[in-house]
Amino acid sequence: MSSTAAAAATAAIPSIPRDDDGPVFGAPWEAHAFAMALTLHERGVFTWPEWAAALASEIKRAQAAGDPDTGETYYLHWLATLEGLVARKGVASAETLHRYRDAWDHAADRTPHGKLIELKAEDFAP
């Protein structure tokens, strides 16, 4: 992830958790989700204003459903926004996203803690 792209994202989306050095993440998956959004933006899938509006809508929906808005769930909303935009833009269908999420869960379940998770064909079996 380029520092220029990260700086542009944090400038366009004020809610991104950050410190003086840039975005901060509580877990590696959060950084991965952030990087995926940067990459899709750089490829023209969405604009930052479009992303910010979709993220704000997702956060508002979650808060209405009882999210305590403590900041701990920010990247869960980020990921939900990413999945929603990817599906709406036709980059991947919602079914494909669910299929890969389920496969990832299977792969994570069979992978010992601390080891790299690797998707295999058997992870996609129903």
Secondary structure, 3 states (H helix, E strand, C coil): CCHHHHHHHHHHCCCCCEECCEECCCCHHHHHHHHHHHHHHHCCCCCHHHHHHHHHHHHHHHHHCCCCCCCCCHHHHHHHHHHHHHHHCCCCCHHHHHHHHHHHHHHHHHCCCCCCCCCCHHHHCC
